[in-house]
Amino acid sequence: MNGRGIVAVSILAAWGIGLGALAQRELSRTDVERLAEAAIRVSPVTGYSLIERDGRHVGFSSLTTDTVPAGLQVTDYAVTDDASAPGGRRVHQLVVHASRSLLLRSLTVRDGASSSSVTVVDDSVLRVVRQRDGGADTTRLTFRPPLLVPFLVPTVVALGPSPSPGDSYRWDVFDPATLQVRSTNVRIRAESTLIVVDSAAWDAGARRWRGVHADTVTAWHVVDASNAAGGIDAWVDETGQLVATTGTRGRERRTAYEIAFENWRSGASASDGSSTSAGPVRGSALSRLAVRVAGLPLDRLQVTSDWQRVSGDTIRVAPTPLRPGVSGYWLPPQRDHRARFAHELQVEPFIEVESPVLVAAAKKLRAREPDPLTTARTLARWVADSILEDPTPTPPSAAAAYRSRAGQAAHRVNLWVALARASGIPARPVLGMLATEEGLTPHPWAEAWVAGAWTPVDLQRGVVPADASHLRLLIGSPTLLPELDRLLSRATLSVLDRQRP
């Protein structure tokens, strides 16, 4: 071997030794050392969240992290509607003092009329003091260090080295709800981009606060692998802040303070533009609907269609029977058909028509069916049955909804449109008002060119055509819902007639 070869071998050997040492160092690090590294990345911050139950805005919460001389102080404060509590509202406050390595040192918790305090008295013993009407009782609990509190676990995961879906972690935690020590085995279920509204403005017409600016953040879904009741279920971003959580208080979503607190305090709707609705919304299955409109520029909206007629200030919706087999094309379509409907077959933001996964799914679901109407119905039933309701405010990506099998109305609409276009069916998202038992509510759905007309598609029920409870106002992406909301804030809509089938 010549001199150059010896030098090359020496360099490779040194490189291998360095990698080995680095790997050994990584493997030999203790849990406390890993926690200390994560703690360095924690910044003082306050985040506000709205609390929802069954689609209703029932309270607000704040989570504040402060640096103190001995480490960190984290304060979780929440107020929720509770008919059984004095004044109809329940107050929860948890103050946690943690070391510079995020280890629990002490905490106090107040939930309604009860309160408790917890102190770590040595490396493996907790003293728990619970206040009762007749005084206080004290118990001691043993634990295996390190010990965390549950809501800090997602922060530790996010601020650790290169979090990735599939990673799992084991920690012992002290649960303030049960005042017990338990082991938790969490894993990262998914990684996604979430939408967080970070500022709001007052809408005098609607008399509520609305989101005016939203940011997108990378976040990880951290869940308790055992699916235990009351276990961890949270989305956490790159800075370690919670974006959304599901727990005993309900579903919490981080948003602007005014939307989280002021809208709840005043009883206004908490719609912030980051999602289409707080929960699944279903129409009333009507055969006919008439709505009088004041304050909307009907001449500038896409109101007139084969299903809708405008007479003065009144919009009438009355679906007509479809004629299968008369769409004017078969699947897969010919080149002239694709040229005629190029816009309604193209790729758009969040409608990833050319995604290999969606193309394969569309082909499998169509199963060589040549009739567009039959295929549209097959796709609609599959989307309605397969996409579980998830209020997490993720961008309405068709590909992401297909992978996660979860989302909201906007996710179902974009996924169906992508599958329809991939099958060769011209399709487009639309926006308007959905007539429910409670009244009219903004809602997105889809339309397909089948049976010789633009036909509405109900992705909540999986029905083609949709019934008369769908009143179209705009043609366009579900991301235009805030614009529709703005228009509606200056308008009045009154139902004049509604008839069930």
Secondary structure, DSSP 8 states (H G I E B T S, - for coil): --HHHHHHHHHHHHHHHHHHHHHHHHHH--HHHHHHHHHHT---EEEEEEEEETTEEEEEEEEEEEEETTEEEEEEEEEEE-TTSGGGEEEEEEEEEE-TT--EEEEEEEETTEEEEEEEEETTEEEEEEEETTEEEEEEEE--SSEE-GGGHHHHHHTSSS--TT-EEEEEEEETTTTEEEEEEEEEEEEEEEEEEEEEEEETTTTEEEEEEEEEEEEEEEEETT--TT--EEEEETTS-EEEEEETTEEEEEE-HIIIIIHHHHT-----SSSS-SS-------SEEEEEEES--GGGS---SSSEEEETTEEEE------TT-SS--SS--HHHHHHTSGGGS-BTTB-TT-HHHHHHHHHHHTT---HHHHHHHHHHHHHHH-EE--------HHHHHHHTEE-HHHHHHHHHHHHHHHT--EEEEEEEEEETTEEEEEEEEEEEETTEEEEEBTTTTBSS--TTEEEEEES-GGGHHHHHHHHTT-EEEEEEEE--
